[in-house]
Amino acid sequence: MAGPKVAVVGLGMGRGHARAAAENSKAELAALCDVDEGKLERYRTELECPKVYTDYKAMLDAEELDIISVSLPNYLHKPVTIDALRAGAHVICEKPMAMNTAEAEEMKQVAEETGKHLMINLSYRFTGAAKVLKRIVDAGTVGPVYFVRTGWNRARGIPKFGGWFAQKKLSGGGPLIDLGVHRIDLALMLMGDPKPVTISASTYDHIGTRLAKEQNKPFDVEDLATAFIRFDSGATMHVEASWALNTERAEEMFTYLYGTKAGLCHRNTGEGYDFEAYIFGEWGDTYVTSQIKDLPERENSMDHFIDVVADGVEPLVTAENGVNVMRILDGAYESARLGREIEV
């Protein structure tokens, strides 16, 4: 029996998904779609993909596809995902799930109506460090988690400055929806996916606005967001996310969990995109800080989704996980707009 036929819409972030599908023995890379014809020809040749399209609707009309990767700017996530689901495909959609919670809930509803998987590419769940820490939490080693600090800060790192990322009508927001979404979701996974109850947040745009003015670039989102979240479990979380901040490290990603028995840490190594894990706590009469060694390799999210569709593997990220993160993002932006704590 032939494996699932995969298509990728958007060859920016989608390049990795396309390459993974082409190299996966269980699947067939059947089509690529992008408005840039140069990219299409380059990746058609490199990945030996038989069909390319500049219009995703034409692709949906012409091809019978099992999996579609939606790797497009945020404002296109909802319409393209819904069209793909209704065309009969399972969908892996880039983060954030959508521009807001209402869009995310509509996407989830269509997935349920069509009986298709909708997985959001909240890829930090797939890191080896995250998987080991999740096992430690689930084993009861940490005890109930009552406080979390999580964040992703860049000293200077506005993505594709002048493009869609920094335009709210296209992105939905700045570093909170772009970077914070990953660290919030990872924290939620380790906490057992509690539901948010209240949020108090602030956003700032001092550095980004100045840089945009100096370089004559469009910029109407935040460059820093902070939030404090209370959950139905009684736990609380502090969040930071920045593209431009006068801080020590060029790039810092961190998630600290504090439980009644022990604490855990997931953070980037140096200033790169490799991750390490630590556990802290009392062992007998000694307080110990220990790095967890021999972490497993990071799992590719496209390979995982192919396993979900081909073999019935339980998805590591669900549409509900994506909606839950969107509720927090929406709540944080609304709290910042109003200047007060709000109920979620």
FENCORGI-V841877 format. One record per run of one state. SS is the DSSP state (2 for helix, 1 for strand, 0 for the rest). FROM is the first residue (numbers start at 1). LEN is the number of residues. Records with the same first field share a line. If there is no record, write none. Layout:
BEGIN
SS->FROM-LEN, FROM-LEN
END
This chain:
BEGIN
0->1-4, 10-4, 24-4, 34-3, 48-3, 54-2, 63-4, 71-3, 87-3, 95-6, 115-3, 122-1, 127-1, 139-6, 155-1, 157-7, 167-1, 172-3, 192-4, 205-1, 216-8, 232-4, 243-1, 245-6, 260-2, 269-6, 284-2, 293-8, 312-7, 339-3, 344-1
1->5-5, 28-6, 51-3, 67-4, 90-5, 118-4, 145-10, 156-1, 196-9, 224-8, 236-7, 244-1, 251-9, 262-7, 275-9, 286-7, 342-2
2->14-10, 37-11, 56-7, 74-13, 101-14, 123-4, 128-11, 164-3, 168-4, 175-17, 206-10, 301-11, 319-20
END
